């Protein structure tokens, strides 16, 4: 019972940090809310018995990726969101998507209400262990892993090419700047 209360408390924190990230007008604060969200999700992974995935969550997402996000936000000087003419259309689209999502959630709850509760299967002792993940990643899923690494390499090269001041693409994007 105590673990259920803790899990529910952490779920409220995850939802709260998600909402804080979405409604924040400052991009830096939004990124910091996202860091808190990633850390809360890592705590949820620990309560579910997957410590390796929790550490990967903290290391990869809350660590490396969020540092890159904050670096780009600070580099571009986009701390504050600009009020644009498109924001009205975006809000209408957001309200429609939220309504669709809530309708799906209510339908899911009503559909599963008639089903009998099932016991959760207890995972094997080596479930989500580093050895198990390594065997799957470099065995069964080697091709998708390699394709992902190539996509990331192309993205890095593209970012470098686009930020070089002496290329012709940069002159077309920013006319008048030399």
Secondary structure in CASP SS format (residue, H / E / C, confidence):
PFRMAT SS
TARGET T0000
AUTHOR 0000-0000-0000
METHOD secondary structure of the structure
MODEL  1
X C 1.00
X H 1.00
X H 1.00
X H 1.00
X H 1.00
X H 1.00
X H 1.00
X H 1.00
X H 1.00
X H 1.00
X H 1.00
X H 1.00
X H 1.00
X H 1.00
X H 1.00
X H 1.00
X H 1.00
X H 1.00
X H 1.00
X H 1.00
X H 1.00
X H 1.00
X H 1.00
X C 1.00
X C 1.00
X E 1.00
X H 1.00
X H 1.00
X H 1.00
X H 1.00
X H 1.00
X H 1.00
X H 1.00
X H 1.00
X H 1.00
X H 1.00
X H 1.00
X H 1.00
X H 1.00
X H 1.00
X H 1.00
X H 1.00
X H 1.00
X H 1.00
X H 1.00
X H 1.00
X H 1.00
X C 1.00
X C 1.00
X C 1.00
X H 1.00
X H 1.00
X H 1.00
X H 1.00
X H 1.00
X H 1.00
X H 1.00
X H 1.00
X H 1.00
X H 1.00
X H 1.00
X H 1.00
X H 1.00
X H 1.00
X H 1.00
X H 1.00
X H 1.00
X H 1.00
X H 1.00
X H 1.00
X H 1.00
X H 1.00
X H 1.00
X H 1.00
X H 1.00
X H 1.00
X C 1.00
X C 1.00
X C 1.00
X E 1.00
X C 1.00
X C 1.00
X C 1.00
X C 1.00
X C 1.00
X C 1.00
X H 1.00
X H 1.00
X H 1.00
X H 1.00
X H 1.00
X H 1.00
X H 1.00
X H 1.00
X H 1.00
X H 1.00
X H 1.00
X H 1.00
X H 1.00
X H 1.00
X H 1.00
X H 1.00
X H 1.00
X H 1.00
X H 1.00
X H 1.00
X H 1.00
X H 1.00
X H 1.00
X H 1.00
X H 1.00
X H 1.00
X H 1.00
X C 1.00
X C 1.00
X C 1.00
X C 1.00
X C 1.00
X C 1.00
X C 1.00
X C 1.00
X C 1.00
X C 1.00
X C 1.00
X C 1.00
X C 1.00
X C 1.00
X C 1.00
X C 1.00
X H 1.00
X H 1.00
X H 1.00
X H 1.00
X H 1.00
X H 1.00
X H 1.00
X H 1.00
X H 1.00
X H 1.00
X H 1.00
X C 1.00
X H 1.00
X H 1.00
X H 1.00
X H 1.00
X H 1.00
X H 1.00
X H 1.00
X H 1.00
X H 1.00
X H 1.00
X H 1.00
X H 1.00
X H 1.00
X H 1.00
X H 1.00
X H 1.00
X H 1.00
X H 1.00
X H 1.00
X H 1.00
X H 1.00
X H 1.00
X C 1.00
X C 1.00
X C 1.00
X C 1.00
X H 1.00
X H 1.00
X H 1.00
X H 1.00
X H 1.00
X H 1.00
X C 1.00
X C 1.00
X C 1.00
X C 1.00
X C 1.00
END
